[in-house]
Amino acid sequence: MPTENNDQIRGPFGGRTINALGGDDHIYWGGNDGSAVLYAGENNERFDPNPYSPGNPGGDRLFLTGNQGAKVWFGSTEEGTVTIGNAVLKFFGVERLFGTSGDDHINAGNAILAPAHGGTPTHGMSIYAGGGQDRIFGSRFNDIIDGGNGNDTIWAGDGDDFIQSSPGHDYIHGGAGDENIRWGLGDYIPPGNDTISGGAGSDLINIWVVNSDERTGARVYYNTAESGYAISTMGGVRNTLRFFEMEQGWTHRANDTVDGSGASIGADRIGINFNTRWGNDILIGTSGNDTLEGGEGRDTITGGRGNDIISANGESYNPRAPGDGEVDTLRFQPGHGSDTVIGFDTGIDILDVGGRDYSATERADGTLLNFGNGDQILLSYVFDFI
């Protein structure tokens, strides 16, 4: 019998109405469990919609079982209808949905926002589709969507969504809003050959691949300031990501290479915005105005032409940021333009200017190196370089 605590509820249900009461309940239902109506409850749930919270805590979870695909329609972000074969489940108060191992069709495109209740804030969808070749349509709110294994198609809809590309060959479109779309699961699992488009908004392609030696990472190449491709060899398998309409990029731990030197830059001169975060990375900018962040590790950063912001520690937003204590190499060739370097460690980092002469002037915001012909470098809030 359901309680006000955290319950696990399983069928068969045989036409019954199930009231799960309070707590963070796990409800399991499949086509063989018979049609039913489920009220998952609203009290004592401690639901956390943050996708980075370990274990995605809180909330009532509906697990769809079996290998026959489900058709799921959401009327609100917590209420909807599931059909598997001839069985129908109407559900209310479900914060997280987990799909079958078959080919699911999940549609939240017309869902309205469920009100806050019992410590649970208003939230978008949390959909984990499982195996199979799934088709998922998100809501207009801030969703969390994971297609699971298989060759999935995901249209996230409006809102600022977090989308996980799991193993398989997926197509993902972020829609409107500021998306965080992750390619790879981070731990030695081949990510699949995927095509990902951010859509409208300011979107992040979050490349999370690393081999078991934690040295070999991703190789990323830009064709334009917002599009390109990435290569992973995780698990001994070569996979390729093709990405479009991505205003920002990240890689993670391991030694990554990001190369924007072949990118075509538009009349606005906006270049790439990329942070390689951890590892000993190689980061090469475009001919436009780039933001290049090396993060922690011994990085080699080449800005290229254009007026760039280059951060040796991954904090381009903080002009006073200290260095990371690692030996970073920052390379500037003639014609690089007017650049700003953040997080420079005097006596540790290497500033490679090709042996050119320059004049150095201390200012209130750091030390300005002037090479003539429009080339200059501001070492932001560095006053011990001269």
C-alpha positions as CSV (number, residue, x, y, z in Angstrom):
1,M,0.0,0.0,0.0
2,P,1.3,3.5,-0.8
3,T,2.5,5.6,2.1
4,E,3.5,9.2,2.8
5,N,7.1,8.0,2.4
6,N,9.2,7.1,-0.6
7,D,7.5,4.1,-2.1
8,Q,8.1,1.7,-5.0
9,I,4.8,0.9,-6.7
10,R,4.4,-1.9,-9.3
11,G,1.5,-3.3,-11.3
12,P,-0.6,-5.0,-12.4
13,F,-3.2,-2.3,-11.8
14,G,-6.1,-3.7,-13.8
15,G,-8.3,-0.5,-14.2
16,R,-7.6,0.8,-10.7
17,T,-6.9,4.4,-9.6
18,I,-3.6,4.5,-7.8
19,N,-2.9,7.3,-5.2
20,A,0.8,7.2,-4.4
21,L,0.4,9.8,-1.6
22,G,3.5,11.8,-0.4
23,G,7.2,11.2,-0.8
24,D,9.5,10.6,-3.7
25,D,7.8,7.6,-5.3
26,H,9.0,5.3,-8.1
27,I,6.0,4.0,-10.1
28,Y,6.6,1.2,-12.7
29,W,4.0,0.7,-15.4
30,G,3.9,-1.2,-18.7
31,G,1.4,-2.4,-21.3
32,N,0.8,-5.7,-19.5
33,D,-0.1,-3.9,-16.2
34,G,-3.5,-2.8,-17.6
35,S,-5.1,0.6,-17.9
36,A,-5.1,2.8,-14.8
37,V,-5.2,6.3,-13.4
38,L,-2.2,7.4,-11.3
39,Y,-2.0,10.3,-8.8
40,A,1.6,10.5,-7.9
41,G,1.1,12.9,-5.0
42,E,2.5,16.3,-4.2
43,N,3.9,16.3,-0.7
44,N,7.4,15.8,0.8
45,E,9.0,15.5,-2.6
46,R,12.2,17.6,-2.4
47,F,12.3,17.9,-6.2
48,D,15.4,19.5,-7.6
49,P,15.3,20.5,-11.3
50,N,19.0,21.3,-11.5
51,P,20.5,18.7,-14.0
52,Y,23.9,19.0,-12.3
53,S,22.6,17.9,-8.9
54,P,24.0,14.4,-8.1
55,G,21.4,11.8,-8.7
56,N,18.7,14.3,-9.8
57,P,17.1,14.1,-6.4
58,G,13.5,14.3,-5.5
59,G,10.2,14.1,-7.3
60,D,7.9,11.3,-8.3
61,R,9.3,9.1,-11.1
62,L,7.3,7.1,-13.7
63,F,9.2,4.3,-15.2
64,L,7.7,2.8,-18.4
65,T,8.6,-0.9,-18.6
66,G,9.0,-3.4,-21.5
67,N,10.3,-3.2,-25.0
68,Q,7.1,-2.1,-26.7
69,G,7.3,1.6,-27.5
70,A,5.1,4.1,-25.7
71,K,3.2,7.1,-26.9
72,V,3.3,9.8,-24.3
73,W,1.4,13.1,-24.4
74,F,1.8,15.8,-21.8
75,G,-1.0,18.2,-21.0
76,S,1.1,19.9,-18.3
77,T,4.7,19.5,-17.1
78,E,3.4,16.9,-14.5
79,E,0.3,15.4,-16.2
80,G,-0.4,13.4,-19.3
81,T,-1.4,10.1,-20.9
82,V,0.7,7.1,-21.9
83,T,-0.5,4.5,-24.4
84,I,1.3,1.1,-24.8
85,G,-0.6,-1.2,-27.0
86,N,-4.2,-1.3,-25.8
87,A,-3.3,-0.1,-22.3
88,V,-3.7,3.5,-21.3
89,L,-2.3,5.2,-18.2
90,K,-3.5,8.7,-17.2
91,F,-1.0,10.3,-14.7
92,F,-0.9,13.3,-12.5
93,G,1.9,14.8,-10.4
94,V,4.9,13.1,-12.1
95,E,8.1,15.1,-12.1
96,R,10.3,12.7,-14.1
97,L,9.5,10.3,-16.9
98,F,11.6,7.3,-17.9
99,G,10.8,5.7,-21.2
100,T,10.7,2.0,-22.4
101,S,13.5,0.2,-24.1
102,G,11.4,0.4,-27.3
103,D,10.8,3.2,-29.7
104,D,9.0,5.9,-27.7
105,H,7.1,9.0,-29.0
106,I,7.0,11.6,-26.3
107,N,5.3,15.0,-27.0
108,A,5.3,17.9,-24.5
109,G,4.9,20.6,-27.2
110,N,1.5,21.8,-25.9
111,A,2.2,21.3,-22.1
112,I,1.3,24.1,-19.8
113,L,3.3,24.9,-16.6
114,A,2.2,22.9,-13.6
115,P,1.9,25.1,-10.4
116,A,4.4,24.9,-7.6
117,H,3.4,22.6,-4.7
118,G,4.7,21.1,-1.5
119,G,8.2,22.4,-1.9
120,T,8.4,21.6,-5.6
121,P,9.0,24.7,-7.7
122,T,7.6,25.2,-11.2
123,H,9.7,23.4,-13.7
124,G,10.0,22.1,-17.2
125,M,10.1,18.5,-18.4
126,S,12.5,15.9,-17.1
127,I,12.5,13.1,-19.8
128,Y,14.8,10.1,-19.9
129,A,13.7,8.1,-22.9
130,G,15.8,4.9,-22.5
131,G,16.7,2.6,-25.3
132,G,15.1,2.5,-28.8
133,Q,14.8,5.0,-31.6
134,D,12.8,7.7,-29.7
135,R,11.2,10.9,-30.9
136,I,11.0,13.6,-28.3
137,F,9.3,17.0,-28.5
138,G,10.1,19.2,-25.5
139,S,8.0,21.9,-23.9
140,R,8.3,25.7,-24.1
141,F,9.8,25.7,-20.6
142,N,13.3,24.8,-19.2
143,D,13.5,21.1,-19.9
144,I,16.0,18.3,-19.2
145,I,16.0,15.7,-22.0
146,D,18.1,12.6,-22.4
147,G,17.3,10.4,-25.4
148,G,19.1,7.3,-23.9
149,N,20.7,4.6,-26.1
150,G,19.6,4.4,-29.7
151,N,19.2,6.7,-32.7
152,D,17.0,9.4,-31.3
153,T,15.4,12.6,-32.7
154,I,15.0,15.4,-30.1
155,W,13.3,18.8,-30.7
156,A,13.7,20.6,-27.4
157,G,11.2,23.5,-28.1
158,D,11.5,26.9,-26.4
159,G,13.1,27.5,-23.0
160,D,16.6,27.1,-21.7
161,D,17.1,23.4,-22.0
162,F,19.7,20.9,-20.9
163,I,19.9,18.1,-23.5
164,Q,22.1,15.0,-23.2
165,S,23.2,13.1,-26.3
166,S,23.6,9.5,-25.2
167,P,25.1,6.6,-27.2
168,G,23.6,6.2,-30.6
169,H,23.3,8.4,-33.7
170,D,21.1,11.3,-32.7
171,Y,19.7,14.4,-34.2
172,I,19.1,17.2,-31.8
173,H,17.6,20.7,-32.3
174,G,17.6,23.0,-29.4
175,G,14.8,25.4,-30.6
176,A,14.6,28.9,-29.1
177,G,16.2,29.6,-25.8
178,D,19.7,29.2,-24.4
179,E,20.6,25.5,-24.6
180,N,23.3,23.5,-22.9
181,I,23.7,20.4,-25.1
182,R,26.1,17.8,-24.0
183,W,27.8,15.4,-26.4
184,G,29.2,12.3,-24.6
185,L,28.8,10.9,-21.2
186,G,32.3,11.7,-20.0
187,D,33.7,8.3,-19.1
188,Y,35.1,6.3,-21.9
189,I,31.7,5.6,-23.6
190,P,31.6,6.2,-27.4
191,P,29.1,9.1,-27.9
192,G,27.8,8.2,-31.4
193,N,27.7,10.1,-34.6
194,D,25.4,13.0,-33.9
195,T,24.1,16.1,-35.6
196,I,23.3,18.9,-33.1
197,S,21.8,22.3,-33.9
198,G,21.4,24.9,-31.1
199,G,18.7,26.9,-32.8
200,A,17.9,30.4,-31.8
201,G,19.4,31.9,-28.6
202,S,22.9,31.7,-27.1
203,D,23.7,28.0,-27.0
204,L,26.5,25.9,-25.6
205,I,27.9,22.7,-27.1
206,N,29.3,20.8,-24.2
207,I,31.8,18.2,-25.5
208,W,32.2,15.7,-22.7
209,V,34.6,13.0,-24.0
210,V,37.7,11.5,-22.5
211,N,39.5,8.2,-23.0
212,S,40.5,5.8,-20.2
213,D,44.0,7.3,-20.0
214,E,42.4,10.7,-19.2
215,R,44.8,12.2,-21.8
216,T,43.3,11.8,-25.2
217,G,40.3,14.1,-25.5
218,A,38.3,15.6,-28.3
219,R,39.5,17.3,-31.5
220,V,37.2,20.2,-32.5
221,Y,37.4,22.1,-35.8
222,Y,35.3,25.2,-36.7
223,N,34.0,26.0,-40.1
224,T,32.3,29.2,-39.0
225,A,32.1,31.0,-35.7
226,E,29.1,28.8,-34.7
227,S,29.5,25.6,-36.6
228,G,32.0,22.8,-37.1
229,Y,32.7,19.2,-36.2
230,A,34.3,17.3,-33.3
231,I,36.0,13.9,-33.3
232,S,36.1,11.4,-30.5
233,T,38.1,8.1,-30.3
234,M,36.7,7.1,-26.9
235,G,36.5,3.3,-26.4
236,G,38.6,2.8,-29.5
237,V,35.7,3.9,-31.7
238,R,35.8,7.0,-33.9
239,N,32.7,9.1,-33.6
240,T,31.9,12.5,-35.2
241,L,29.7,15.3,-34.0
242,R,28.5,17.9,-36.5
243,F,27.3,21.1,-34.8
244,F,25.5,24.2,-35.9
245,E,24.3,27.5,-34.3
246,M,26.4,27.1,-31.2
247,E,27.6,30.4,-29.7
248,Q,29.8,28.8,-27.0
249,G,31.8,25.6,-26.7
250,W,33.3,23.6,-23.8
251,T,35.5,20.6,-23.5
252,H,36.4,18.9,-20.2
253,R,39.2,16.9,-18.7
254,A,41.8,15.3,-20.9
255,N,44.0,17.0,-23.5
256,D,41.8,18.5,-26.2
257,T,42.6,20.4,-29.5
258,V,40.3,23.2,-30.6
259,D,41.1,24.8,-34.0
260,G,39.3,27.8,-35.4
261,S,42.0,28.7,-37.9
262,G,39.9,27.5,-40.9
263,A,36.7,29.2,-39.9
264,S,34.9,31.7,-42.2
265,I,34.1,34.8,-40.2
266,G,31.2,37.2,-41.0
267,A,31.1,40.9,-41.4
268,D,30.4,41.4,-37.7
269,R,33.9,39.9,-37.0
270,I,32.5,37.8,-34.1
271,G,34.8,34.7,-33.6
272,I,34.5,31.7,-31.4
273,N,33.8,31.6,-27.7
274,F,35.5,28.4,-26.3
275,N,36.7,27.1,-22.9
276,T,38.7,23.9,-22.8
277,R,38.4,23.8,-19.0
278,W,40.7,21.0,-17.6
279,G,43.7,19.3,-19.2
280,N,46.7,20.3,-21.3
281,D,44.9,21.7,-24.3
282,I,45.7,23.4,-27.6
283,L,43.4,26.2,-28.5
284,I,43.7,28.1,-31.8
285,G,41.4,31.1,-32.6
286,T,39.9,32.4,-35.8
287,S,40.5,35.6,-37.7
288,G,37.7,37.2,-35.8
289,N,37.3,38.5,-32.3
290,D,37.5,35.4,-30.2
291,T,37.1,34.6,-26.5
292,L,39.5,31.8,-25.7
293,E,39.7,30.2,-22.3
294,G,42.3,27.5,-21.4
295,G,41.1,26.6,-18.0
296,E,43.2,24.6,-15.6
297,G,46.3,22.8,-17.1
298,R,49.2,23.5,-19.3
299,D,47.6,25.1,-22.3
300,T,48.8,26.5,-25.6
301,I,46.6,29.3,-26.9
302,T,47.0,31.1,-30.2
303,G,44.6,34.0,-30.7
304,G,45.1,34.5,-34.4
305,R,43.9,37.8,-36.0
306,G,41.2,39.8,-34.5
307,N,40.7,41.5,-31.1
308,D,40.6,38.6,-28.8
309,I,40.1,38.0,-25.1
310,I,42.4,35.2,-23.9
311,S,42.1,33.7,-20.5
312,A,44.8,31.4,-19.1
313,N,42.6,30.2,-16.3
314,G,39.1,29.9,-17.7
315,E,37.6,33.1,-16.2
316,S,37.2,35.5,-19.1
317,Y,34.4,37.3,-17.2
318,N,36.7,38.4,-14.4
319,P,39.5,40.8,-15.5
320,R,41.2,40.5,-12.1
321,A,41.3,36.7,-12.1
322,P,44.6,35.2,-10.9
323,G,46.5,32.6,-13.0
324,D,46.1,28.8,-12.5
325,G,49.7,28.2,-11.5
326,E,50.3,26.0,-14.6
327,V,52.7,26.8,-17.4
328,D,50.5,28.2,-20.2
329,T,51.9,29.3,-23.6
330,L,50.2,32.2,-25.3
331,R,51.2,32.8,-28.9
332,F,50.7,36.0,-30.8
333,Q,51.8,36.4,-34.5
334,P,52.0,39.7,-36.4
335,G,48.6,41.1,-37.3
336,H,46.9,39.6,-34.2
337,G,45.2,42.9,-33.4
338,S,44.3,44.3,-30.0
339,D,44.1,41.5,-27.5
340,T,43.4,41.1,-23.7
341,V,45.0,38.4,-21.6
342,I,43.4,37.4,-18.3
343,G,44.9,35.2,-15.6
344,F,48.5,35.7,-16.8
345,D,51.1,34.2,-14.3
346,T,54.2,36.3,-14.5
347,G,57.3,34.1,-14.2
348,I,55.2,31.0,-15.0
349,D,53.3,31.5,-18.2
350,I,55.1,32.0,-21.5
351,L,54.2,34.9,-23.8
352,D,55.5,34.0,-27.3
353,V,55.5,37.1,-29.5
354,G,57.9,35.8,-32.1
355,G,60.8,37.9,-30.9
356,R,59.2,41.2,-31.9
357,D,60.0,44.4,-30.1
358,Y,57.4,46.2,-28.1
359,S,56.9,49.0,-25.6
360,A,55.4,48.3,-22.2
361,T,53.2,50.7,-20.3
362,E,51.6,50.2,-16.9
363,R,48.0,51.4,-16.7
364,A,45.3,51.2,-14.0
365,D,44.0,48.0,-15.6
366,G,47.3,46.2,-16.2
367,T,50.3,46.3,-18.5
368,L,49.9,47.3,-22.1
369,L,52.4,45.8,-24.7
370,N,52.4,47.8,-27.9
371,F,54.0,46.2,-31.0
372,G,52.9,48.9,-33.5
373,N,50.7,48.5,-36.6
374,G,47.7,48.1,-34.4
375,D,49.0,45.1,-32.5
376,Q,48.8,45.3,-28.7
377,I,48.3,43.0,-25.7
378,L,46.8,44.1,-22.4
379,L,47.9,41.8,-19.6
380,S,44.9,42.4,-17.4
381,Y,45.7,43.5,-13.9
382,V,49.4,42.4,-14.2
383,F,51.7,45.0,-12.8
384,D,55.0,43.0,-12.4
385,F,55.7,42.2,-16.0
386,I,58.1,45.2,-16.7
